[in-house]
Amino acid sequence: MNETAFRLLLIEDDDAFSAVAASALRRRGFDLRVASSTAMAQKLLDEFLPHYAVLDLRLGEESGLTLLPVIFQHVPECRVVVLTGYASIATAVEAIKLGAINYLTKPVSIEELLHALGKQEKNPDIPPAAEPMSVRRAAWEHVHRVVQEADGNISEAARRLGMHRRTVQRILNKRPPAR
């Protein structure tokens, strides 16, 4: 282990993304640990005090945001970037309020991640991220994802979403809004 390396805790439940990101970050000199759940992350925090953390917003059925206070309790100066495949304004605001330094939407390149961590200057040759998805599109995708997680049970999805069953059915019958 390189004693001068910056320690980074990658908290991500997507094994493929985690493996690729971990390999790329190690090549860039980070001493890295990987956790795939909140419980594993909490256990690692007891023995590994990271300078940086990359935190997935969704860890299975759990919210990664619950880990932010735990991380800062162990390492108050830790620089945390939150990653998500399901971006929303509400979760971005909450992440920043809880102390995250950045909030990125997947897919994300290692260069974008390093820049967000403050470890790399922005490269002007890297094209800017595509136009972010509209709020209407994000809501539409969220409803579809919740229905899928409820195994197609509209009533259960409506309960999870806090919506009327007929409203969920109307959303499912519409075409997706423009990005």
N, C-alpha and C positions, 0 to 999 in steps of 0.2 A: 504494500500500500504506500502511496506517495503521501508523505506527511504534509506537504505543502498544497496538496490538491484541495479544491473546494468540495465540501461534502454536500451531496444532493439526495433528497428522498423523493423517489418517483412513486406516487400513489395512483395506480391505474389498474382497472380490472380487465382491460382488453389486452389479452396476452400477446397478440401480434404487434400491436402498437408499442406495448411495453418493451418487448424484446428489441425492436428496431430502435426505439428511442434510447434505451439503456446502452446499447452497443455504440450508437453515435455519440452519446454524451461521455461515455468512458474514453472513447478515442480523442475527445476534446479535453481530457484531463480531469474529469470529475471522479471523485470517489463516490460511488453510487450504491444505494440500497433500493430495492423495489418491494412495494407492498401492494397487495391486490384487494385489501379490505380495510375497513376502519380499525378492526381489532388488530390486524397485523401491523398497521401503521403505528398504532399506539404502543405496541410491544417494541417496535424498532426505535421509536422515539426515546424509550427508556435507556437504550444503549448507544444510540447513534444520534448525535446532535448536529443536524444539518445546517449549513449556511443557506441553502436553497431547498425549496420543495415545489414539485409540480403535482398538482392535485386535480384528479378527475372529479367533476361535479357529481356524477352518478357512479356509485360503487355498488353494483347489484341493485338492491332495493333501498340502499342507504344514500343519504346526501353527504357528499364530501365536505360540504360547508360545516358540518358538525365537527370536523377535525381542525378547522382553523383555530379556535380558541385553545385546543389541546396543543397544537404545534407551537403557538406563541407562549403558552405556559412553560413549555420545555425550552424554547429558544426564542426569546422576545424579538431578536433582531433578524430572524429568518425572513428571507424574501420568497413569498409564495405566489405562484402563478396558477390560476384555476383554468382548467381545460374543460370544454363541454362540446358534445355533439348536439345539444338541445339548448341553444342560447336563448336567453330572454333578458329583457331589461331588468326585471325584478331580481333575478338571480345575480346578474352582473352588479347591480347596486348593493345587494346584500353581501356579495363576496368582497367588494371594496370596503364596505363599512366594517366588515370583520377583519380587515387588515391585508387582504391580498393586494399585490402591487399591480397585477394585470389579470385580464380575463380574455382567453382566446377561444375561438370556435374551431373545432376540428373540421376538416383535416388541417394540421399545422405542420410546417416544416421545422426541422431542427434549428435552422437559422432564425426563423421567427421566434421560436421558443427561447433561444439564447438572447436575442434582442429583448424579449419581454422580461427575462431575468436580469437584464442590465449587464450581461457579459459580452455583448458584441454590438458594435455600431451597426446601424441600419445600412444595408448594402443597396445602393441605388440601382444595381443591375437586377435585383430581385423584383419582379413585378408586384404591385400592391395586391392585396387580397381582393378576391372578387367582391362585387357589391354585396353587402350583407343582406340576408334574407329579410323580407318584410315581416312586420309583426303579424299580419294576417296569415302569411304563409307559415310562420313559426307556430301559431295557434292551431292551424289546420293539421300540421304535422304532429303536434303534441297530442291532439285528440286521436289521430290515427294510431299513434304509438301506444296510448293508454288502452285503446280498444284491443290492439294486438296483445298487449300484456295481460288483458283480461280474457284472453283466448276467444275473442270475438263476442263476448257476452256484453251486449249493449247496456243492459241494466246495471251490471257491475261497473262498467266503464263510466257510466253517468254518475254513479255514486262516488267513484274515485275523483271525478272531475268536479263534483258539486253542481252538476247540470241536470236538467230534465232529460229523460230518455229520448223524447221526441226531438229535442234540440240536437242531441248527439247524432240521431239518425239523419236529420237534415244536413248536418255538416258532412257526414259520411257520403251522402248522395251528391254533394257538390264537387265540381272540379277544383283542383288545387289553385289557390290564388297565385298570381305572378310573383316571382321571386322578388 
